[in-house]
Amino acid sequence: MSKNIYVGNLPWSADDAALSEIFSRHGEVISARVITDRDTGRSRGFGFVEMDSASADTAINALNGADMDGRALRVNEAQERKDNRRSNNRW
């Protein structure tokens, strides 16, 4: 079983490889992705990492608040995305 991890407050210089590298110190990384703006291609300052459950818990505990290029990372288990799109109903 794997877990998705939310990583916030990433430095603007962070890319997928850097994100994978810092998490791989705590277990096998299945995937790592820095979210970018679709228009500019620039990092939005957060990303997601997928790891097996045991490694994910270890990584979350070790990296929450850790420094990455002068920024304190915010690391926790990713939550399901809520559908915030408005419906056609006004009421």
HUDAHU-V222498 format. One record per backbone hydrogen bond with DSSP energy under -0.5 kcal/mol. NH is the residue of the N-H (numbers start at 1). CO is the residue of the C=O. If there is no record, write none. Layout:
# HUDAHU-V222498
NH,CO
NH,CO
This chain:
# HUDAHU-V222498
3,51
5,49
6,76
7,47
8,74
9,45
10,45
14,11
19,15
20,16
21,17
22,18
23,19
24,20
25,21
26,23
27,24
30,28
30,50
31,50
33,48
35,46
37,42
41,37
44,35
47,7
48,33
49,5
50,31
51,3
52,28
53,1
56,52
57,53
58,54
59,55
60,56
61,57
62,58
63,59
64,60
65,73
66,63
68,71
71,68
73,66
73,71
74,8
75,73
76,6
78,4
84,82
